[in-house]
Amino acid sequence: MNNKNIRSKVVKALLLLLALQISPATSEAKVRFGVTGGFQLTDMSFSHDALNKSNRLGWFAGPTVKFTLPVVGLGVDVAALYDQRDLKVDQTVFKQKSVVVQGSARYGVGIGDMLGIFLKAGPQFSFNVGDDFVHWLTTEEEYKQWSLQETMLSINLGAGVSFAKHFEADLRYNIPISKTSDFTWNELGDELWDQTWHHSKSRTNAWSVSVTYFF
C-alpha cells in the first residue's frame, strides 16, 4: 500500500472518530448555521537554513455550524472552508489552495445578553486542491522544487468574542502535526556536472483572524 492510500485511510478514520464523538453530544443541542471568513499570517520553517522565506498573508471562507450543548457553556463547532495562501521562498511566490475541515470543542461564558467570550480547540484536516509541486530554475540555472503534502493534520487553539447575537470574532493559532512540504534544490559548482543536491522539510504555522455570522 502506498503512502497516498495510507494517508487517505488515516484521514478518513480521524474524520469518522470526530463524527462519532460529536453525534451523541449534539443529539439534544441547539444548532445554528453560519458563514465564516478571515485572514491568516503564515510562518514557514525549514530543516535547512539555506532557504530564504518570509511571512505571507492568505484568506479563507466557508460555511460553519455550531452546536450549543445542554451543559452550560459547552459547545462544538464544525466548519468547511476554502483556504488560499501565498508562500514565498527565495523570491518565488506560490499559491497553496486547500479545502479545510475544522472541528472544535468550545467553552464560553456570557456577559449580559449581547456579549460573550469563549475558548476553543480542535483538529484541522487540510486537503490540497492546488498544484502538488512546483519547480523552477534560478538565474544561476539552479533547479528548485517545492512538493506539498496532499493531506495535512494540525491543531487549532483559539479564543474569541460573540456579540449582537449573530456575530463571533476569534483569533486562532494553527500548529501542524507533521511536515507541510518538501523542498529540493541543487547548487552548481564551477563545472556544470559539479552539482550538490539538498533536501529540506518545512512546517507551516499560522495565526488567523476570522468573523462568523450566524443566521
Accessible surface in RSA format (square Angstrom, percent):
REM  Atomic radii and reference values for relative SASA: ProtOr
REM  Chains: A
REM  Algorithm: Lee & Richards
REM  Probe-radius: 1.40
REM  Slices: 20
REM RES _ NUM      All-atoms   Total-Side   Main-Chain    Non-polar    All polar
REM                ABS   REL    ABS   REL    ABS   REL    ABS   REL    ABS   REL
RES MET A   1   157.02  81.3  75.79  50.2  81.24 193.4  80.94  68.8  76.09 100.8
RES ASN A   2    88.60  61.1  75.53  73.0  13.08  31.5  41.38  99.6  47.22  45.6
RES ASN A   3   105.44  72.7 101.51  98.1   3.93   9.5  15.59  37.5  89.85  86.8
RES LYS A   4   122.44  59.7 119.22  73.1   3.22   7.7  65.11  58.6  57.33  61.1
RES ASN A   5    68.47  47.2  67.47  65.2   1.00   2.4   6.94  16.7  61.54  59.5
RES ILE A   6    78.68  44.8  77.70  57.9   0.98   2.4  78.62  56.6   0.06   0.2
RES ARG A   7    67.88  28.5  65.53  33.4   2.34   5.6  34.10  46.6  33.77  20.5
RES SER A   8    41.26  34.9  37.75  50.4   3.51   8.1  24.28  51.7  16.98  23.8
RES LYS A   9   119.38  58.2 113.34  69.5   6.04  14.4  62.64  56.4  56.74  60.4
RES VAL A  10    77.76  51.2  74.34  67.3   3.42   8.2  77.69  67.5   0.07   0.2
RES VAL A  11    13.29   8.7  13.29  12.0   0.00   0.0  13.29  11.5   0.00   0.0
RES LYS A  12   139.58  68.1 133.52  81.9   6.06  14.4  82.32  74.1  57.26  61.0
RES ALA A  13    58.78  54.0  48.25  74.5  10.53  24.0  54.04  76.1   4.74  12.6
RES LEU A  14    53.45  29.8  50.72  36.3   2.73   6.9  50.97  35.8   2.48   6.7
RES LEU A  15    54.21  30.2  49.42  35.4   4.79  12.0  49.69  34.9   4.53  12.2
RES LEU A  16   110.22  61.4 105.44  75.4   4.78  12.0 109.62  77.0   0.60   1.6
RES LEU A  17    92.92  51.7  91.61  65.5   1.31   3.3  92.67  65.1   0.25   0.7
RES LEU A  18    26.92  15.0  25.67  18.4   1.25   3.1  26.62  18.7   0.30   0.8
RES ALA A  19    48.15  44.3  42.29  65.3   5.87  13.3  47.73  67.2   0.42   1.1
RES LEU A  20   108.23  60.3 101.55  72.7   6.68  16.8 101.96  71.6   6.28  16.9
RES GLN A  21   114.37  64.0  95.31  69.7  19.06  45.4  38.19  81.3  76.18  57.8
RES ILE A  22    23.43  13.3  21.94  16.3   1.49   3.6  23.43  16.9   0.00   0.0
RES SER A  23    67.04  56.7  56.27  75.1  10.77  24.8  34.82  74.1  32.22  45.1
RES PRO A  24    95.58  69.7  73.24  66.8  22.35  81.2  83.55  69.0  12.03  74.8
RES ALA A  25    44.07  40.5  27.08  41.8  16.99  38.6  38.61  54.4   5.46  14.5
RES THR A  26    18.23  13.0   9.58   9.7   8.65  20.6   0.29   0.4  17.94  27.1
RES SER A  27    92.21  77.9  50.43  67.3  41.78  96.2  46.31  98.6  45.90  64.3
RES GLU A  28   142.15  81.6 113.13  85.6  29.02  69.1  44.98  87.0  97.17  79.3
RES ALA A  29    18.15  16.7   0.00   0.0  18.15  41.3   0.74   1.0  17.41  46.1
RES LYS A  30   136.56  66.6 126.12  77.4  10.44  24.9  80.73  72.7  55.83  59.5
RES VAL A  31    65.33  43.0  40.19  36.4  25.14  60.6  40.19  34.9  25.14  68.2
RES ARG A  32    48.42  20.3  44.77  22.8   3.66   8.7  14.43  19.7  33.99  20.6
RES PHE A  33   129.88  65.0 127.00  78.7   2.88   7.5 127.00  77.0   2.88   8.2
RES GLY A  34     2.92   3.6   0.00   N/A   2.92   3.6   0.00   0.0   2.92   6.5
RES VAL A  35    75.79  49.9  73.95  67.0   1.83   4.4  74.02  64.3   1.76   4.8
RES THR A  36    13.77   9.8   8.94   9.1   4.83  11.5   8.75  11.7   5.02   7.6
RES GLY A  37    26.66  32.9   0.00   N/A  26.66  32.9  20.23  55.5   6.43  14.4
RES GLY A  38    12.78  15.8   0.00   N/A  12.78  15.8   6.62  18.2   6.16  13.8
RES PHE A  39   136.48  68.3 134.73  83.4   1.75   4.6 134.81  81.7   1.67   4.8
RES GLN A  40     5.23   2.9   2.88   2.1   2.35   5.6   3.92   8.3   1.31   1.0
RES LEU A  41    74.06  41.2  71.60  51.2   2.46   6.2  71.60  50.3   2.46   6.6
RES THR A  42     1.53   1.1   0.64   0.6   0.90   2.1   0.64   0.9   0.90   1.4
RES ASP A  43    62.16  43.5  60.79  60.5   1.38   3.3  16.65  39.2  45.51  45.4
RES MET A  44     2.56   1.3   2.54   1.7   0.02   0.0   1.61   1.4   0.95   1.3
RES SER A  45    54.92  46.4  51.97  69.4   2.95   6.8  42.42  90.3  12.50  17.5
RES PHE A  46    38.61  19.3   5.13   3.2  33.48  87.1   7.84   4.8  30.77  88.1
RES SER A  47    88.80  75.0  42.45  56.6  46.35 106.8  49.11 104.6  39.69  55.6
RES HIS A  48    58.23  31.8  51.79  36.0   6.44  16.5  42.30  43.6  15.93  18.5
RES ASP A  49   141.68  99.2 106.67 106.2  35.02  82.8  49.49 116.5  92.19  91.9
RES ALA A  50    46.04  42.3  18.07  27.9  27.96  63.6  27.76  39.1  18.27  48.4
RES LEU A  51    12.84   7.2   1.18   0.8  11.66  29.3   1.18   0.8  11.66  31.4
RES ASN A  52   100.17  69.1  95.51  92.3   4.66  11.2  21.56  51.9  78.60  76.0
RES LYS A  53    88.06  43.0  59.01  36.2  29.05  69.2  32.19  29.0  55.87  59.5
RES SER A  54    46.54  39.3  38.41  51.3   8.13  18.7  43.46  92.5   3.08   4.3
RES ASN A  55    78.15  53.9  56.21  54.3  21.93  52.8  10.02  24.1  68.13  65.9
RES ARG A  56    67.11  28.2  63.64  32.4   3.47   8.3   7.08   9.7  60.02  36.4
RES LEU A  57   120.77  67.3 108.32  77.5  12.45  31.3 108.48  76.2  12.29  33.1
RES GLY A  58     5.97   7.4   0.00   N/A   5.97   7.4   5.73  15.7   0.24   0.5
RES TRP A  59   105.79  42.5 105.79  51.2   0.00   0.0  92.92  49.5  12.87  20.9
RES PHE A  60     8.30   4.2   6.09   3.8   2.20   5.7   6.09   3.7   2.20   6.3
RES ALA A  61    43.75  40.2  39.39  60.8   4.37   9.9  39.57  55.7   4.18  11.1
RES GLY A  62    16.81  20.7   0.00   N/A  16.81  20.7  14.76  40.5   2.04   4.6
RES PRO A  63    84.15  61.3  82.80  75.5   1.35   4.9  82.92  68.5   1.23   7.6
RES THR A  64    12.58   8.9   7.10   7.2   5.48  13.1   4.30   5.8   8.28  12.5
RES VAL A  65    24.89  16.4  24.89  22.5   0.00   0.0  24.89  21.6   0.00   0.0
RES LYS A  66    22.44  10.9  22.26  13.7   0.18   0.4   2.40   2.2  20.04  21.3
RES PHE A  67    33.72  16.9  33.72  20.9   0.00   0.0  33.72  20.4   0.00   0.0
RES THR A  68    60.57  43.1  56.87  57.7   3.70   8.8  46.47  62.4  14.10  21.3
RES LEU A  69    26.24  14.6  19.03  13.6   7.21  18.1  19.17  13.5   7.07  19.0
RES PRO A  70    85.11  62.0  49.63  45.2  35.49 129.0  63.07  52.1  22.04 137.0
RES VAL A  71    92.30  60.7  85.93  77.8   6.37  15.4  92.15  80.1   0.16   0.4
RES VAL A  72   138.34  91.0 121.72 110.2  16.62  40.0 127.65 110.9  10.70  29.0
RES GLY A  73    24.13  29.8   0.00   N/A  24.13  29.8  11.70  32.1  12.43  27.8
RES LEU A  74    71.36  39.7  68.88  49.3   2.48   6.2  69.52  48.8   1.84   5.0
RES GLY A  75     6.77   8.4   0.00   N/A   6.77   8.4   4.14  11.4   2.63   5.9
RES VAL A  76    17.94  11.8  17.94  16.2   0.00   0.0  17.94  15.6   0.00   0.0
RES ASP A  77     9.42   6.6   9.42   9.4   0.00   0.0   3.67   8.6   5.75   5.7
RES VAL A  78    36.05  23.7  34.98  31.7   1.07   2.6  34.98  30.4   1.07   2.9
RES ALA A  79     9.18   8.4   7.73  11.9   1.46   3.3   9.00  12.7   0.18   0.5
RES ALA A  80    47.48  43.7  42.99  66.3   4.49  10.2  43.80  61.7   3.68   9.7
RES LEU A  81     5.38   3.0   2.51   1.8   2.87   7.2   5.23   3.7   0.15   0.4
RES TYR A  82    76.93  35.9  73.09  41.6   3.84  10.0  63.96  48.1  12.96  16.0
RES ASP A  83     9.59   6.7   9.58   9.5   0.01   0.0   0.74   1.7   8.85   8.8
RES GLN A  84    31.16  17.4  30.78  22.5   0.38   0.9   1.77   3.8  29.38  22.3
RES ARG A  85    26.70  11.2  25.23  12.9   1.48   3.5   2.06   2.8  24.64  14.9
RES ASP A  86    32.42  22.7  32.15  32.0   0.27   0.6   1.71   4.0  30.71  30.6
RES LEU A  87     1.72   1.0   1.46   1.0   0.26   0.6   1.72   1.2   0.00   0.0
RES LYS A  88    52.21  25.5  52.08  32.0   0.13   0.3   9.14   8.2  43.07  45.9
RES VAL A  89     0.41   0.3   0.38   0.3   0.03   0.1   0.41   0.4   0.00   0.0
RES ASP A  90    27.95  19.6  14.29  14.2  13.66  32.3  12.95  30.5  15.00  15.0
RES GLN A  91   143.22  80.1 118.33  86.5  24.89  59.3  54.79 116.6  88.43  67.1
RES THR A  92    36.49  26.0  32.72  33.2   3.77   9.0  25.14  33.8  11.35  17.2
RES VAL A  93    71.27  46.9  43.29  39.2  27.97  67.4  43.29  37.6  27.97  75.9
RES PHE A  94     8.09   4.0   3.13   1.9   4.95  12.9   8.09   4.9   0.00   0.0
RES LYS A  95   113.78  55.5  95.54  58.6  18.24  43.4  70.77  63.7  43.01  45.8
RES GLN A  96     9.66   5.4   8.29   6.1   1.37   3.3   1.69   3.6   7.97   6.0
RES LYS A  97    76.05  37.1  75.82  46.5   0.24   0.6  18.85  17.0  57.20  60.9
RES SER A  98     3.35   2.8   3.35   4.5   0.00   0.0   1.94   4.1   1.41   2.0
RES VAL A  99    60.85  40.0  60.85  55.1   0.00   0.0  60.85  52.9   0.00   0.0
RES VAL A 100     3.24   2.1   3.24   2.9   0.00   0.0   3.24   2.8   0.00   0.0
RES VAL A 101    33.78  22.2  33.73  30.5   0.05   0.1  33.73  29.3   0.05   0.1
RES GLN A 102    18.07  10.1  18.07  13.2   0.00   0.0   1.67   3.6  16.40  12.4
RES GLY A 103     0.77   0.9   0.00   N/A   0.77   0.9   0.52   1.4   0.25   0.6
RES SER A 104     7.73   6.5   4.69   6.3   3.04   7.0   1.75   3.7   5.98   8.4
RES ALA A 105    67.38  62.0  59.27  91.5   8.11  18.5  59.86  84.3   7.53  19.9
RES ARG A 106    25.13  10.6  18.96   9.7   6.17  14.7   5.58   7.6  19.55  11.8
RES TYR A 107   113.34  52.9 111.28  63.3   2.06   5.4  75.08  56.4  38.26  47.2
RES GLY A 108    20.31  25.0   0.00   N/A  20.31  25.0  13.54  37.2   6.77  15.2
RES VAL A 109    71.47  47.0  62.27  56.4   9.20  22.2  69.47  60.4   2.00   5.4
RES GLY A 110    63.86  78.7   0.00   N/A  63.86  78.7  25.32  69.5  38.53  86.3
RES ILE A 111    93.04  52.9  83.76  62.4   9.28  22.4  87.06  62.7   5.97  16.2
RES GLY A 112    68.08  84.0   0.00   N/A  68.08  84.0  40.51 111.2  27.57  61.7
RES ASP A 113   131.99  92.5 104.10 103.6  27.89  65.9  26.61  62.6 105.38 105.1
RES MET A 114   105.31  54.5  99.59  65.9   5.71  13.6  92.81  78.9  12.50  16.6
RES LEU A 115    80.00  44.6  72.84  52.1   7.16  18.0  75.22  52.8   4.79  12.9
RES GLY A 116     5.92   7.3   0.00   N/A   5.92   7.3   5.79  15.9   0.13   0.3
RES ILE A 117    81.25  46.2  78.98  58.8   2.27   5.5  78.99  56.9   2.26   6.1
RES PHE A 118    10.71   5.4   5.51   3.4   5.20  13.5   8.33   5.1   2.38   6.8
RES LEU A 119   118.43  66.0 117.04  83.7   1.40   3.5 117.24  82.3   1.20   3.2
RES LYS A 120    23.49  11.5  16.06   9.9   7.43  17.7   5.19   4.7  18.30  19.5
RES ALA A 121    43.01  39.5  37.83  58.4   5.18  11.8  38.24  53.9   4.76  12.6
RES GLY A 122    11.76  14.5   0.00   N/A  11.76  14.5  11.30  31.0   0.46   1.0
RES PRO A 123    36.22  26.4  35.89  32.7   0.33   1.2  35.89  29.6   0.33   2.1
RES GLN A 124    11.81   6.6  11.81   8.6   0.00   0.0   0.00   0.0  11.81   9.0
RES PHE A 125     4.70   2.4   4.70   2.9   0.00   0.0   4.70   2.8   0.00   0.0
RES SER A 126    11.32   9.6  10.82  14.4   0.50   1.2   3.52   7.5   7.81  10.9
RES PHE A 127    54.48  27.3  54.48  33.7   0.00   0.0  54.48  33.0   0.00   0.0
RES ASN A 128    24.15  16.7   0.95   0.9  23.19  55.8   0.38   0.9  23.76  23.0
RES VAL A 129    81.45  53.6  46.23  41.8  35.22  84.9  53.77  46.7  27.68  75.1
RES GLY A 130    27.08  33.4   0.00   N/A  27.08  33.4  12.29  33.7  14.79  33.1
RES ASP A 131    98.34  68.9  87.09  86.7  11.25  26.6  15.10  35.5  83.24  83.0
RES ASP A 132    73.80  51.7  67.05  66.7   6.75  16.0  18.40  43.3  55.40  55.2
RES PHE A 133   104.78  52.4  92.78  57.5  12.01  31.2  92.93  56.3  11.85  33.9
RES VAL A 134    44.80  29.5  41.50  37.6   3.30   7.9  44.80  38.9   0.00   0.0
RES HIS A 135   101.65  55.6  85.06  59.1  16.59  42.4  49.64  51.2  52.01  60.5
RES TRP A 136    41.23  16.5  33.67  16.3   7.55  17.7  38.91  20.7   2.32   3.8
RES LEU A 137   107.23  59.7  80.89  57.9  26.34  66.2  80.89  56.8  26.34  70.9
RES THR A 138    27.47  19.5  17.59  17.8   9.89  23.6  24.55  33.0   2.92   4.4
RES THR A 139   131.36  93.4  97.25  98.6  34.11  81.3  91.07 122.3  40.29  60.9
RES GLU A 140   110.80  63.6  95.40  72.2  15.40  36.7  55.54 107.4  55.26  45.1
RES GLU A 141   109.37  62.8 100.31  75.9   9.06  21.6  44.90  86.9  64.47  52.6
RES GLU A 142    33.00  18.9  33.00  25.0   0.00   0.0   0.07   0.1  32.93  26.9
RES TYR A 143    65.54  30.6  65.48  37.3   0.06   0.2  51.77  38.9  13.77  17.0
RES LYS A 144    23.28  11.4  23.28  14.3   0.00   0.0   3.06   2.8  20.22  21.5
RES GLN A 145    46.88  26.2  46.42  33.9   0.46   1.1   1.09   2.3  45.79  34.7
RES TRP A 146     3.08   1.2   3.08   1.5   0.00   0.0   2.99   1.6   0.08   0.1
RES SER A 147    33.15  28.0  32.55  43.4   0.60   1.4  23.49  50.0   9.66  13.5
RES LEU A 148    10.61   5.9   0.65   0.5   9.96  25.0   1.15   0.8   9.46  25.5
RES GLN A 149    32.09  17.9  30.00  21.9   2.09   5.0   2.52   5.4  29.57  22.4
RES GLU A 150    51.88  29.8  49.30  37.3   2.58   6.1  19.66  38.0  32.22  26.3
RES THR A 151    27.18  19.3  20.35  20.6   6.83  16.3  17.90  24.0   9.28  14.0
RES MET A 152    25.31  13.1  20.50  13.6   4.80  11.4  17.45  14.8   7.86  10.4
RES LEU A 153    49.94  27.8  46.12  33.0   3.82   9.6  46.12  32.4   3.82  10.3
RES SER A 154     7.08   6.0   7.08   9.4   0.00   0.0   4.49   9.6   2.59   3.6
RES ILE A 155    57.69  32.8  57.69  43.0   0.00   0.0  57.69  41.5   0.00   0.0
RES ASN A 156     6.27   4.3   6.21   6.0   0.05   0.1   2.06   5.0   4.20   4.1
RES LEU A 157    86.42  48.1  83.04  59.4   3.38   8.5  83.48  58.6   2.94   7.9
RES GLY A 158    15.57  19.2   0.00   N/A  15.57  19.2   7.69  21.1   7.88  17.6
RES ALA A 159    44.08  40.5  40.69  62.8   3.39   7.7  40.91  57.6   3.17   8.4
RES GLY A 160    12.54  15.5   0.00   N/A  12.54  15.5   8.85  24.3   3.69   8.3
RES VAL A 161    58.97  38.8  58.97  53.4   0.00   0.0  58.97  51.2   0.00   0.0
RES SER A 162    33.63  28.4  33.22  44.3   0.42   1.0  16.22  34.5  17.41  24.4
RES PHE A 163    76.67  38.4  75.06  46.5   1.61   4.2  76.02  46.1   0.65   1.9
RES ALA A 164    41.79  38.4  33.26  51.3   8.53  19.4  33.65  47.4   8.14  21.6
RES LYS A 165   133.71  65.2 113.61  69.7  20.11  47.9  73.42  66.1  60.29  64.2
RES HIS A 166    71.57  39.1  70.78  49.2   0.78   2.0  44.65  46.0  26.92  31.3
RES PHE A 167    75.20  37.6  72.75  45.1   2.46   6.4  72.75  44.1   2.45   7.0
RES GLU A 168     7.27   4.2   6.73   5.1   0.54   1.3   2.03   3.9   5.24   4.3
RES ALA A 169    27.68  25.5  25.97  40.1   1.71   3.9  26.22  36.9   1.46   3.9
RES ASP A 170    11.54   8.1   5.99   6.0   5.55  13.1   4.82  11.4   6.72   6.7
RES LEU A 171    88.35  49.2  84.34  60.3   4.00  10.1  84.34  59.2   4.00  10.8
RES ARG A 172    11.51   4.8  10.88   5.5   0.63   1.5   2.87   3.9   8.64   5.2
RES TYR A 173    65.68  30.7  65.39  37.2   0.29   0.7  39.07  29.4  26.60  32.8
RES ASN A 174    19.09  13.2  18.92  18.3   0.17   0.4  10.66  25.7   8.43   8.1
RES ILE A 175    58.95  33.5  58.95  43.9   0.00   0.0  58.95  42.5   0.00   0.0
RES PRO A 176     9.98   7.3   7.69   7.0   2.29   8.3   7.69   6.3   2.29  14.2
RES ILE A 177    91.55  52.1  70.77  52.7  20.78  50.1  72.49  52.2  19.05  51.7
RES SER A 178    58.19  49.2  51.72  69.0   6.47  14.9  40.22  85.6  17.97  25.2
RES LYS A 179    62.59  30.5  57.27  35.1   5.32  12.7  30.62  27.6  31.97  34.0
RES THR A 180     6.43   4.6   6.32   6.4   0.11   0.3   3.47   4.7   2.97   4.5
RES SER A 181     0.22   0.2   0.22   0.3   0.00   0.0   0.00   0.0   0.22   0.3
RES ASP A 182    21.62  15.1  20.94  20.8   0.69   1.6   6.03  14.2  15.59  15.5
RES PHE A 183     3.12   1.6   3.12   1.9   0.01   0.0   3.12   1.9   0.00   0.0
RES THR A 184    42.30  30.1  41.73  42.3   0.57   1.4  27.71  37.2  14.60  22.1
RES TRP A 185     6.61   2.7   6.61   3.2   0.00   0.0   3.02   1.6   3.60   5.8
RES ASN A 186     5.49   3.8   5.49   5.3   0.00   0.0   0.00   0.0   5.49   5.3
RES GLU A 187    72.82  41.8  70.72  53.5   2.10   5.0  19.04  36.8  53.78  43.9
RES LEU A 188    47.53  26.5  23.11  16.5  24.42  61.4  23.72  16.7  23.81  64.1
RES GLY A 189    36.75  45.3   0.00   N/A  36.75  45.3  21.41  58.8  15.35  34.4
RES ASP A 190   149.59 104.8 113.09 112.6  36.50  86.3  34.94  82.2 114.64 114.3
RES GLU A 191    84.13  48.3  82.67  62.5   1.46   3.5  20.88  40.4  63.25  51.6
RES LEU A 192   137.65  76.7 132.31  94.7   5.34  13.4 132.57  93.1   5.08  13.7
RES TRP A 193   202.30  81.2 174.53  84.5  27.77  65.2 158.33  84.4  43.97  71.3
RES ASP A 194    72.75  51.0  68.36  68.0   4.38  10.4  14.57  34.3  58.18  58.0
RES GLN A 195    80.32  44.9  53.54  39.1  26.79  63.8   6.73  14.3  73.59  55.8
RES THR A 196    70.90  50.4  67.60  68.5   3.30   7.9  40.69  54.7  30.21  45.7
RES TRP A 197   140.57  56.4 114.51  55.4  26.05  61.2  97.86  52.2  42.71  69.3
RES HIS A 198    41.96  22.9  34.78  24.2   7.19  18.4  32.39  33.4   9.57  11.1
RES HIS A 199   101.76  55.6  79.90  55.5  21.86  55.9  65.73  67.7  36.03  41.9
RES SER A 200     0.34   0.3   0.00   0.0   0.34   0.8   0.34   0.7   0.00   0.0
RES LYS A 201   109.09  53.2 106.51  65.3   2.59   6.2  50.20  45.2  58.89  62.7
RES SER A 202     0.35   0.3   0.00   0.0   0.35   0.8   0.35   0.7   0.00   0.0
RES ARG A 203    94.44  39.7  94.28  48.1   0.16   0.4  39.88  54.5  54.56  33.1
RES THR A 204     7.84   5.6   3.51   3.6   4.32  10.3   3.51   4.7   4.32   6.5
RES ASN A 205    30.50  21.0  30.44  29.4   0.06   0.1   5.19  12.5  25.31  24.5
RES ALA A 206     4.62   4.2   3.05   4.7   1.57   3.6   4.18   5.9   0.44   1.2
RES TRP A 207   128.79  51.7 127.29  61.6   1.50   3.5 105.97  56.5  22.82  37.0
RES SER A 208    15.25  12.9  14.31  19.1   0.94   2.2   9.28  19.8   5.96   8.4
RES VAL A 209    84.52  55.6  83.15  75.3   1.37   3.3  83.15  72.3   1.37   3.7
RES SER A 210     1.56   1.3   0.60   0.8   0.96   2.2   0.76   1.6   0.80   1.1
RES VAL A 211    75.73  49.8  70.31  63.6   5.43  13.1  70.43  61.2   5.30  14.4
RES THR A 212     9.29   6.6   9.29   9.4   0.00   0.0   1.09   1.5   8.20  12.4
RES TYR A 213    80.41  37.5  79.27  45.1   1.14   3.0  45.77  34.4  34.64  42.7
RES PHE A 214     5.02   2.5   5.02   3.1   0.00   0.0   5.02   3.0   0.00   0.0
RES PHE A 215   138.39  69.2 104.93  65.0  33.46  87.1 122.88  74.5  15.51  44.4
END  Absolute sums over single chains surface
CHAIN  1 A    11901.1      10039.4       1861.7       7714.1       4187.0
END  Absolute sums over all chains
TOTAL         11901.1      10039.4       1861.7       7714.1       4187.0
